[in-house]
Amino acid sequence: MEKKFRKLALLFGKDQVTVNVFFEHLNQLPEPERKAMLLTAYQLALGDWEKPPKRYKLFMIKLIRKDRQA
């Protein structure tokens, strides 16, 4: 899980951890990487919930809500 979290953190860099920023960065990736990164975000959200910082937990909750509404 730690490796997956580092991949997600690298995607955000120093940007704010929000769903909109996530999709901005995601849309810049090639299709296979885009799918892999989305899967990584979901695996983190549904996996070890105790380790990610609060801002990432809030991001994951909002990501799942947005995806369900789409």
DSSP file (Angstrom, degrees, kcal/mol; ACC not computed):
  #  RESIDUE AA STRUCTURE BP1 BP2  ACC     N-H-->O    O-->H-N    N-H-->O    O-->H-N    TCO  KAPPA ALPHA  PHI   PSI    X-CA   Y-CA   Z-CA
    1    1 A M     >        0   0    0      0, 0.0     4,-2.4     0, 0.0     5,-0.2   0.000 360.0 360.0 360.0 -33.8    0.0    0.0    0.0
    2    2 A E  H  >  +     0   0    0      1,-0.2     4,-2.1     2,-0.2     5,-0.1   0.895 360.0  50.4 -61.8 -39.8    2.9    2.4    0.8
    3    3 A K  H  > S+     0   0    0      1,-0.2     4,-1.8     2,-0.2    -1,-0.2   0.893 110.1  50.4 -64.7 -40.1    4.1    2.2   -2.8
    4    4 A K  H  > S+     0   0    0      1,-0.2     4,-2.0     2,-0.2    -2,-0.2   0.894 109.1  51.3 -65.4 -40.0    0.6    3.0   -4.1
    5    5 A F  H  X S+     0   0    0     -4,-2.4     4,-2.8     1,-0.2    -1,-0.2   0.904 107.8  52.3 -64.6 -40.1    0.3    5.9   -1.8
    6    6 A R  H  X S+     0   0    0     -4,-2.1     4,-2.4     2,-0.2    -1,-0.2   0.887 107.8  52.4 -62.5 -38.3    3.7    7.3   -3.1
    7    7 A K  H  X S+     0   0    0     -4,-1.8     4,-1.7     2,-0.2    -1,-0.2   0.918 111.8  45.8 -62.9 -42.7    2.4    7.0   -6.7
    8    8 A L  H  X S+     0   0    0     -4,-2.0     4,-1.7     1,-0.2    -2,-0.2   0.916 112.1  50.6 -66.9 -42.8   -0.7    9.0   -5.8
    9    9 A A  H  X S+     0   0    0     -4,-2.8     4,-2.3     1,-0.2    -2,-0.2   0.877 108.3  53.2 -63.3 -37.4    1.3   11.6   -3.9
   10   10 A L  H  < S+     0   0    0     -4,-2.4    -1,-0.2     1,-0.2    -2,-0.2   0.868 104.0  56.6 -64.6 -36.5    3.7   12.0   -6.9
   11   11 A L  H  < S+     0   0    0     -4,-1.7    -1,-0.2     1,-0.2    -2,-0.2   0.919 113.2  39.9 -61.2 -43.2    0.7   12.6   -9.2
   12   12 A F  H >< S+     0   0    0     -4,-1.7     3,-2.3     1,-0.2     2,-0.2   0.848  83.7 173.9 -74.6 -34.3   -0.4   15.5   -7.0
   13   13 A G  T 3< S-     0   0    0     -4,-2.3    -1,-0.2     1,-0.3    -2,-0.1  -0.463  73.7 -24.3  61.0-126.5    3.1   16.9   -6.3
   14   14 A K  T 3  S+     0   0    0     -2,-0.2    -1,-0.3    -4,-0.1     3,-0.1   0.369 112.8 113.0 -97.7   3.3    2.7   20.1   -4.5
   15   15 A D  S <  S-     0   0    0     -3,-2.3     2,-0.1     1,-0.1    -3,-0.1  -0.262  81.5 -84.0 -72.2 162.6   -0.8   20.7   -5.8
   16   16 A Q        -     0   0    0      1,-0.1     2,-1.4    -2,-0.0    -1,-0.1  -0.390  41.8-117.4 -64.8 142.8   -3.9   20.7   -3.6
   17   17 A V        +     0   0    0     -3,-0.1     2,-0.3     4,-0.1    -1,-0.1  -0.678  64.0 131.5 -88.2  89.4   -5.3   17.2   -3.0
   18   18 A T     >  -     0   0    0     -2,-1.4     4,-2.2     1,-0.1     5,-0.1  -0.901  68.1-113.8-134.9 163.9   -8.8   17.4   -4.6
   19   19 A V  H  > S+     0   0    0     -2,-0.3     4,-2.5     2,-0.2     5,-0.2   0.902 116.2  52.8 -64.7 -41.7  -10.8   15.4   -7.1
   20   20 A N  H  > S+     0   0    0      1,-0.2     4,-2.0     2,-0.2    -1,-0.2   0.927 111.1  45.6 -62.0 -44.7  -10.6   18.2   -9.7
   21   21 A V  H  > S+     0   0    0      2,-0.2     4,-2.4     1,-0.2     5,-0.3   0.899 110.5  55.6 -64.6 -40.0   -6.8   18.4   -9.5
   22   22 A F  H  X S+     0   0    0     -4,-2.2     4,-2.8     1,-0.2    -2,-0.2   0.938 110.3  44.3 -56.6 -48.6   -6.7   14.6   -9.6
   23   23 A F  H  X S+     0   0    0     -4,-2.5     4,-2.3     2,-0.2    -1,-0.2   0.830 109.5  56.6 -70.4 -30.5   -8.6   14.5  -12.9
   24   24 A E  H  < S+     0   0    0     -4,-2.0     4,-0.4    -5,-0.2    -1,-0.2   0.944 114.8  38.4 -61.3 -46.8   -6.6   17.3  -14.3
   25   25 A H  H >< S+     0   0    0     -4,-2.4     3,-1.1     1,-0.2     4,-0.4   0.891 114.4  55.3 -70.4 -39.3   -3.4   15.3  -13.8
   26   26 A L  H >< S+     0   0    0     -4,-2.8     3,-1.6    -5,-0.3    -2,-0.2   0.894 101.7  57.1 -61.3 -40.8   -5.1   12.1  -14.8
   27   27 A N  T 3< S+     0   0    0     -4,-2.3    -1,-0.3     1,-0.3    -2,-0.2   0.654  99.7  60.3 -68.1 -14.2   -6.2   13.5  -18.1
   28   28 A Q  T <  S+     0   0    0     -3,-1.1    -1,-0.3    -4,-0.4    -2,-0.2   0.572  91.9  86.5 -86.4 -10.2   -2.6   14.3  -18.9
   29   29 A L  S <  S-     0   0    0     -3,-1.6     5,-0.0    -4,-0.4     2,-0.0  -0.556  90.3 -98.7 -88.9 153.6   -1.6   10.6  -18.7
   30   30 A P     >  -     0   0    0      0, 0.0     4,-2.5     0, 0.0     3,-0.4  -0.343  45.3-100.4 -63.3 154.8   -1.8    8.1  -21.5
   31   31 A E  H  > S+     0   0    0      1,-0.2     4,-2.4     2,-0.2     5,-0.2   0.857 120.1  49.4 -49.5 -49.4   -4.9    5.9  -21.3
   32   32 A P  H  > S+     0   0    0      0, 0.0     4,-2.0     0, 0.0    -1,-0.2   0.912 114.5  45.5 -61.8 -39.5   -3.2    2.8  -19.7
   33   33 A E  H  > S+     0   0    0     -3,-0.4     4,-2.6     2,-0.2    -2,-0.2   0.862 109.7  56.2 -69.1 -34.9   -1.6    4.9  -17.0
   34   34 A R  H  X S+     0   0    0     -4,-2.5     4,-2.2     2,-0.2     5,-0.2   0.940 109.4  45.0 -60.5 -48.5   -4.8    6.7  -16.4
   35   35 A K  H  X S+     0   0    0     -4,-2.4     4,-2.2     1,-0.2    -1,-0.2   0.899 113.3  51.0 -63.4 -40.6   -6.7    3.5  -15.7
   36   36 A A  H  X S+     0   0    0     -4,-2.0     4,-2.3    -5,-0.2    -1,-0.2   0.898 110.4  48.6 -64.8 -40.8   -3.9    2.2  -13.5
   37   37 A M  H  X S+     0   0    0     -4,-2.6     4,-2.3     2,-0.2    -1,-0.2   0.889 110.9  50.1 -68.9 -38.9   -3.8    5.5  -11.4
   38   38 A L  H  X S+     0   0    0     -4,-2.2     4,-2.1     2,-0.2    -1,-0.2   0.919 111.4  49.3 -63.5 -42.7   -7.6    5.4  -11.0
   39   39 A L  H  X S+     0   0    0     -4,-2.2     4,-2.7     1,-0.2    -2,-0.2   0.904 109.0  53.2 -61.9 -41.5   -7.4    1.8   -9.8
   40   40 A T  H  X S+     0   0    0     -4,-2.3     4,-2.3     2,-0.2    -2,-0.2   0.917 107.5  51.0 -59.5 -44.9   -4.6    2.8   -7.4
   41   41 A A  H  X S+     0   0    0     -4,-2.3     4,-2.1     1,-0.2    -1,-0.2   0.909 112.7  46.0 -61.2 -41.9   -6.7    5.5   -5.9
   42   42 A Y  H  X S+     0   0    0     -4,-2.1     4,-2.3     2,-0.2    -2,-0.2   0.893 109.8  53.6 -69.0 -38.9   -9.6    3.0   -5.4
   43   43 A Q  H  X S+     0   0    0     -4,-2.7     4,-0.8     1,-0.2    -2,-0.2   0.901 111.1  47.0 -62.5 -39.5   -7.3    0.4   -3.9
   44   44 A L  H  < S+     0   0    0     -4,-2.3     3,-0.4     1,-0.2    -1,-0.2   0.915 112.0  50.2 -66.3 -41.9   -6.0    2.9   -1.4
   45   45 A A  H  < S+     0   0    0     -4,-2.1    -2,-0.2     1,-0.2    -1,-0.2   0.862 119.8  35.8 -65.0 -35.2   -9.6    4.0   -0.5
   46   46 A L  H  < S+     0   0    0     -4,-2.3    -1,-0.2    -5,-0.1    -2,-0.2   0.443 117.5  56.7 -99.6  -0.1  -10.8    0.5    0.0
   47   47 A G  S  < S-     0   0    0     -4,-0.8     2,-1.2    -3,-0.4    -3,-0.1   0.463 111.0  -1.1 -99.1-122.8   -7.6   -0.9    1.5
   48   48 A D    >   +     0   0    0      1,-0.2     3,-0.5    -5,-0.1    -1,-0.2  -0.600  61.8 179.4 -77.7  97.8   -5.6    0.2    4.5
   49   49 A W  T 3   +     0   0    0     -2,-1.2    -1,-0.2     1,-0.2     8,-0.0   0.678  68.6  64.9 -76.6 -19.8   -7.7    3.2    5.7
   50   50 A E  T 3  S+     0   0    0      1,-0.2    -1,-0.2     0, 0.0    -2,-0.1   0.772  94.4  57.0 -78.5 -26.6   -5.6    4.1    8.7
   51   51 A K  S <  S+     0   0    0     -3,-0.5    -1,-0.2     2,-0.1    -2,-0.1   0.902  81.1  85.1 -81.0 -42.4   -2.3    5.1    6.9
   52   52 A P  S    S-     0   0    0      0, 0.0     5,-0.1     0, 0.0   -50,-0.0  -0.268  85.3-104.6 -64.1 147.2   -3.2    7.9    4.5
   53   53 A P    >>  -     0   0    0      0, 0.0     4,-1.9     0, 0.0     3,-0.8  -0.220  36.2-101.4 -62.8 161.1   -3.2   11.5    5.8
   54   54 A K  H 3> S+     0   0    0      1,-0.3     4,-2.6     2,-0.2     5,-0.2   0.857 120.3  57.2 -55.2 -41.5   -6.6   13.1    6.4
   55   55 A R  H 3> S+     0   0    0      1,-0.2     4,-1.8     2,-0.2    -1,-0.3   0.857 108.6  47.4 -63.1 -33.3   -6.5   15.2    3.2
   56   56 A Y  H <> S+     0   0    0     -3,-0.8     4,-2.5     2,-0.2    -1,-0.2   0.856 109.3  53.4 -74.8 -34.8   -6.0   12.0    1.2
   57   57 A K  H  X S+     0   0    0     -4,-1.9     4,-2.2     2,-0.2    -2,-0.2   0.933 110.0  47.8 -62.6 -44.9   -8.9   10.3    3.0
   58   58 A L  H  X S+     0   0    0     -4,-2.6     4,-2.3     1,-0.2    -2,-0.2   0.906 110.9  52.2 -62.3 -41.1  -11.2   13.3    2.2
   59   59 A F  H  X S+     0   0    0     -4,-1.8     4,-2.6    -5,-0.2    -2,-0.2   0.928 109.3  49.2 -58.6 -46.2  -10.0   13.1   -1.5
   60   60 A M  H  X S+     0   0    0     -4,-2.5     4,-2.2     2,-0.2    -2,-0.2   0.888 110.0  50.5 -65.0 -39.6  -10.8    9.4   -1.7
   61   61 A I  H  X S+     0   0    0     -4,-2.2     4,-2.2     1,-0.2    -1,-0.2   0.938 113.7  45.4 -62.0 -46.1  -14.3    9.9   -0.2
   62   62 A K  H  X S+     0   0    0     -4,-2.3     4,-2.7     1,-0.2    -2,-0.2   0.859 110.2  54.9 -67.3 -35.5  -15.0   12.7   -2.7
   63   63 A L  H  X S+     0   0    0     -4,-2.6     4,-2.5     2,-0.2    -1,-0.2   0.935 110.0  45.6 -62.4 -46.4  -13.6   10.6   -5.6
   64   64 A I  H  X S+     0   0    0     -4,-2.2     4,-2.1     2,-0.2    -2,-0.2   0.910 113.7  49.7 -64.7 -42.2  -15.9    7.7   -4.9
   65   65 A R  H  X S+     0   0    0     -4,-2.2     4,-1.6     2,-0.2    -2,-0.2   0.933 112.5  47.1 -61.8 -45.5  -18.9   10.0   -4.5
   66   66 A K  H  X S+     0   0    0     -4,-2.7     4,-1.0     1,-0.2    -2,-0.2   0.915 112.0  50.0 -62.8 -43.5  -18.2   11.8   -7.7
   67   67 A D  H  < S+     0   0    0     -4,-2.5     3,-0.3     1,-0.2    -1,-0.2   0.860 109.4  51.6 -65.5 -36.1  -17.7    8.6   -9.6
   68   68 A R  H  < S+     0   0    0     -4,-2.1    -1,-0.2     1,-0.2    -2,-0.2   0.829 109.0  51.1 -68.7 -31.2  -21.0    7.2   -8.3
   69   69 A Q  H  <        0   0    0     -4,-1.6    -1,-0.2     1,-0.2    -2,-0.2   0.681 360.0 360.0 -80.1 -17.6  -22.8   10.3   -9.4
   70   70 A A     <        0   0    0     -4,-1.0    -1,-0.2    -3,-0.3    -2,-0.1   0.484 360.0 360.0 -73.8 360.0  -21.4   10.1  -13.0
